[in-house]
Amino acid sequence: MQRNANTQYPILLVHGLFGFDRIGTFELFHDIKQALRSAGARVFVPHLSATHSNETRGEQLLAQIERVLEGTGANKVNLIGHSQGALAARYAGAVAPQCVASVTSVSGPNHGSELADFLRKALTPGGLPEHVAETVATLFADFLSLLSGHRHLPQNAIAALNALSTEGVSLFNDKYPQGLPETWGGKGRELVNGVRYYSWSGILQASILDEGLEALDPLHGFLRAFSQYFTTEAQQNDGMVGRYSSHLGTVIRSDYALDHLGTLQAPAVQFVKKVDPIDLYVRHAERLKKAGL
């Protein structure tokens, strides 16, 4: 059956930390973008700094929203942000609500990441470990920007780390609280200043035996190792972001059987496809269309 995700406003897919729009023939959101377009949606992928603060990346997003509005004749956009991309989308929705119809957080660290907290504590500010880590991360981000053709974008790995920590996101939330739950683990207001807020995310399975061949995926293995650094949301995280930390606006679901990268694209190795992450985006676009967005 033909899907209908022809939303009133264009959709922008916003990447997170170390993300990009395209490197050569590889596109980060390729499968998602193709599925949405096949269902009738107008889809764009903005290019933001691979590493930087939420506000800096948010300003970059605002500039590209303007270009999309000029190019399409639309007066608003729907923003779907993955990981740190959700925070850039939230910034745009808070600062320019007249240009944003909806903000959707996918695996977004809306209350910070315990993994970022661990790294922040491990890297003594101003010390050699921090300097080395910053140099390596910034060089990698610069390399990604060069390959993706956006060498002009600034990179700041430590600013990104600070922006993703619990403390950093708390300061961000004080300034841009739109859509945040009033109670831990709850839902936030869906409609704020004319902008609708939604979120979804996943969690690692309790036992590696539940994951079948997916457990052989090296990236999944890293995420399962990272999950050991969570204490507040132990057993309730996707390897980078805690389940309840991801909540924003109307929470569609926050316990899909997907790790942090699994909500971005299908895993390289699968045993039994329990959740189709690409279909989640198409279903959400249909939800936005139904809401008149």
C-alpha positions as CSV (number, residue, x, y, z in Angstrom):
1,M,0.0,0.0,0.0
2,Q,1.3,3.4,-0.9
3,R,2.3,5.5,2.1
4,N,1.3,9.2,2.3
5,A,3.7,11.3,4.2
6,N,3.2,14.5,2.1
7,T,3.5,16.9,5.0
8,Q,2.5,20.5,4.6
9,Y,5.9,21.7,5.6
10,P,9.3,20.3,4.5
11,I,11.2,18.0,6.8
12,L,14.8,18.6,7.9
13,L,16.8,15.7,9.2
14,V,19.4,17.1,11.7
15,H,22.5,15.0,12.5
16,G,24.2,14.8,15.9
17,L,27.8,14.6,17.1
18,F,30.3,13.6,14.5
19,G,27.5,13.5,12.0
20,F,27.4,14.8,8.4
21,D,25.0,15.0,5.4
22,R,27.1,13.2,2.8
23,I,30.6,11.8,2.3
24,G,31.1,10.8,-1.3
25,T,28.2,8.6,-2.2
26,F,27.4,7.7,1.4
27,E,24.6,9.7,3.0
28,L,24.0,9.4,6.8
29,F,20.3,9.7,6.4
30,H,20.1,8.0,3.0
31,D,17.5,5.2,3.8
32,I,15.4,7.5,5.9
33,K,15.4,10.3,3.3
34,Q,14.6,7.9,0.5
35,A,11.7,6.3,2.4
36,L,10.2,9.7,3.3
37,R,10.5,11.0,-0.2
38,S,8.9,7.8,-1.6
39,A,6.0,8.5,0.7
40,G,5.7,12.1,-0.7
41,A,7.6,14.2,1.8
42,R,10.0,17.0,0.9
43,V,13.2,16.2,2.8
44,F,16.4,18.1,3.4
45,V,19.6,17.3,5.3
46,P,21.4,20.4,6.7
47,H,25.1,20.3,7.4
48,L,26.2,21.4,10.9
49,S,29.6,21.3,12.7
50,A,30.4,17.7,13.6
51,T,31.5,19.0,17.1
52,H,30.4,22.2,18.7
53,S,28.0,23.6,21.3
54,N,24.2,23.3,21.0
55,E,23.8,27.0,20.4
56,T,26.5,27.2,17.6
57,R,25.0,24.3,15.8
58,G,21.5,25.7,16.4
59,E,22.5,29.0,14.7
60,Q,23.9,27.0,11.7
61,L,20.6,25.2,11.5
62,L,18.6,28.5,11.5
63,A,20.6,29.8,8.6
64,Q,19.8,26.7,6.6
65,I,16.2,26.7,7.6
66,E,16.0,30.2,6.0
67,R,17.5,28.8,2.7
68,V,15.0,25.9,2.7
69,L,12.1,28.3,3.2
70,E,13.3,30.6,0.4
71,G,13.8,27.6,-1.9
72,T,10.5,25.9,-1.3
73,G,8.2,28.9,-0.6
74,A,7.1,27.3,2.7
75,N,6.8,29.4,5.8
76,K,7.7,26.7,8.3
77,V,9.7,23.4,8.6
78,N,9.4,20.2,10.5
79,L,12.7,19.4,12.3
80,I,13.7,15.8,13.2
81,G,17.0,15.7,15.2
82,H,19.0,12.6,16.0
83,S,21.1,12.7,19.2
84,Q,22.7,16.2,19.6
85,G,20.8,17.2,16.5
86,A,17.7,17.2,18.7
87,L,19.2,20.0,20.8
88,A,20.0,22.1,17.7
89,A,16.4,21.5,16.6
90,R,15.1,22.6,20.0
91,Y,17.2,25.7,19.9
92,A,15.8,26.6,16.5
93,G,12.2,26.0,17.7
94,A,12.7,28.1,20.8
95,V,14.5,31.0,19.1
96,A,12.4,31.1,15.8
97,P,9.1,29.4,16.5
98,Q,7.5,31.4,13.6
99,C,9.7,29.2,11.2
100,V,9.3,25.8,12.9
101,A,6.1,23.7,12.8
102,S,7.5,20.8,14.9
103,V,10.5,19.6,16.7
104,T,11.1,15.8,17.0
105,S,13.8,14.4,19.2
106,V,15.1,11.0,18.2
107,S,17.5,9.6,20.9
108,G,18.1,13.1,22.0
109,P,20.0,13.8,25.3
110,N,17.4,16.3,26.5
111,H,18.6,16.0,30.1
112,G,22.2,15.2,29.3
113,S,24.2,12.0,28.8
114,E,25.7,10.1,31.6
115,L,28.4,8.9,29.2
116,A,29.3,12.6,28.6
117,D,29.5,13.1,32.3
118,F,31.9,10.2,32.7
119,L,34.1,11.5,29.9
120,R,34.0,15.0,31.3
121,K,35.2,13.7,34.7
122,A,37.9,11.6,33.1
123,L,39.3,14.6,31.1
124,T,40.7,17.0,33.7
125,P,40.0,20.6,32.4
126,G,43.1,22.2,31.1
127,G,45.2,19.0,31.6
128,L,47.1,16.9,29.1
129,P,44.4,14.2,28.7
130,E,41.8,16.9,27.8
131,H,44.2,18.6,25.4
132,V,45.0,15.3,23.6
133,A,41.4,14.2,23.4
134,E,40.4,17.6,22.1
135,T,43.1,17.6,19.5
136,V,42.2,14.1,18.3
137,A,38.5,14.7,18.2
138,T,38.8,18.1,16.5
139,L,41.1,16.6,13.8
140,F,38.6,13.8,13.2
141,A,35.8,16.3,13.0
142,D,37.8,18.5,10.6
143,F,38.5,15.3,8.5
144,L,34.7,14.6,8.3
145,S,34.0,18.2,7.3
146,L,36.7,18.0,4.6
147,L,35.3,14.8,3.2
148,S,31.7,16.1,3.3
149,G,32.7,19.4,1.6
150,H,32.1,21.7,4.5
151,R,35.6,22.5,5.6
152,H,34.5,26.0,6.6
153,L,32.4,24.9,9.5
154,P,34.1,25.4,12.9
155,Q,34.8,22.5,15.2
156,N,35.1,22.5,19.0
157,A,35.2,19.0,20.6
158,I,35.3,20.2,24.2
159,A,32.4,22.6,23.7
160,A,30.5,19.6,22.3
161,L,31.4,17.5,25.3
162,N,30.4,20.2,27.8
163,A,27.1,20.8,25.9
164,L,26.2,17.1,26.2
165,S,26.9,16.7,29.9
166,T,24.1,16.7,32.4
167,E,25.3,20.1,33.7
168,G,25.7,21.5,30.2
169,V,22.2,20.4,29.1
170,S,20.7,21.7,32.4
171,L,22.0,25.2,31.6
172,F,20.7,24.8,28.0
173,N,17.3,23.7,29.4
174,D,17.1,26.8,31.7
175,K,17.2,28.9,28.6
176,Y,15.1,26.7,26.2
177,P,12.7,24.6,28.3
178,Q,10.0,24.2,25.6
179,G,8.6,20.7,25.6
180,L,10.5,19.4,28.6
181,P,8.6,17.2,31.1
182,E,8.0,18.7,34.5
183,T,8.6,15.4,36.2
184,W,11.4,12.9,35.5
185,G,10.3,10.3,33.1
186,G,7.1,12.1,32.2
187,K,5.9,13.8,29.1
188,G,6.1,17.5,28.2
189,R,3.7,19.8,26.6
190,E,3.2,18.9,22.9
191,L,2.3,22.5,21.8
192,V,4.5,25.4,22.9
193,N,4.5,28.8,21.1
194,G,2.9,27.2,18.1
195,V,5.6,24.5,17.8
196,R,4.7,20.8,18.4
197,Y,7.2,18.7,20.3
198,Y,7.6,14.9,20.0
199,S,10.3,12.3,20.9
200,W,11.2,8.6,20.6
201,S,14.2,6.5,21.5
202,G,15.4,3.0,22.3
203,I,17.2,1.0,24.9
204,L,19.7,-1.9,24.8
205,Q,18.2,-5.3,25.6
206,A,18.8,-6.7,29.1
207,S,20.6,-9.7,27.8
208,I,23.0,-9.9,24.9
209,L,21.4,-13.2,24.1
210,D,18.2,-11.4,23.1
211,E,20.0,-9.6,20.3
212,G,21.0,-12.6,18.2
213,L,23.5,-11.8,15.4
214,E,23.1,-8.1,16.0
215,A,25.4,-8.6,19.0
216,L,28.2,-9.3,16.5
217,D,28.0,-5.7,15.1
218,P,31.2,-4.0,16.3
219,L,29.4,-0.6,16.7
220,H,26.7,-2.3,18.8
221,G,29.4,-3.8,20.9
222,F,30.9,-0.4,21.6
223,L,27.5,1.0,22.7
224,R,26.9,-2.0,25.0
225,A,30.3,-1.3,26.6
226,F,29.5,2.4,26.9
227,S,26.3,1.5,28.7
228,Q,28.3,0.3,31.7
229,Y,29.1,3.9,32.6
230,F,25.4,4.7,33.3
231,T,24.3,4.7,36.9
232,T,21.0,6.7,37.1
233,E,19.7,4.9,34.0
234,A,21.6,1.6,34.2
235,Q,19.7,-1.0,32.1
236,Q,17.6,1.8,30.7
237,N,19.8,3.4,28.0
238,D,20.8,3.0,24.4
239,G,24.6,3.2,25.0
240,M,24.8,6.9,24.8
241,V,21.5,8.4,26.1
242,G,19.3,7.3,28.9
243,R,15.7,6.4,28.2
244,Y,14.1,9.1,30.4
245,S,16.7,11.7,29.6
246,S,15.4,11.5,26.0
247,H,11.8,12.5,26.8
248,L,10.5,15.6,25.2
249,G,6.9,16.7,24.4
250,T,4.7,13.8,23.4
251,V,6.7,10.7,24.0
252,I,5.8,8.3,21.2
253,R,7.9,5.5,22.9
254,S,11.3,5.4,24.6
255,D,12.0,1.7,24.9
256,Y,12.2,0.5,21.3
257,A,14.7,-2.5,21.0
258,L,17.2,-0.2,19.3
259,D,20.6,1.1,20.3
260,H,21.7,4.8,19.8
261,L,22.7,4.2,16.2
262,G,19.8,1.8,15.6
263,T,17.4,4.7,15.7
264,L,19.3,6.3,12.8
265,Q,19.6,3.3,10.5
266,A,19.2,-0.4,10.4
267,P,22.1,-2.4,12.0
268,A,24.7,-3.9,9.8
269,V,24.0,-7.4,11.1
270,Q,20.4,-8.5,12.0
271,F,18.9,-11.7,13.3
272,V,15.3,-10.9,13.7
273,K,14.1,-7.5,12.8
274,K,12.0,-6.5,15.8
275,V,11.7,-2.8,14.9
276,D,12.1,-1.2,11.5
277,P,13.8,2.2,12.4
278,I,13.2,3.6,8.9
279,D,9.5,2.9,9.2
280,L,9.4,4.9,12.5
281,Y,10.3,8.0,10.5
282,V,7.7,7.4,7.8
283,R,5.0,6.7,10.4
284,H,6.0,10.0,12.2
285,A,5.8,12.0,8.9
286,E,2.3,10.5,8.5
287,R,1.6,11.6,12.1
288,L,2.8,15.2,11.2
289,K,0.6,15.2,8.1
290,K,-2.4,14.2,10.1
291,A,-1.7,17.0,12.5
292,G,-1.7,19.5,9.6
293,L,2.0,19.9,9.7
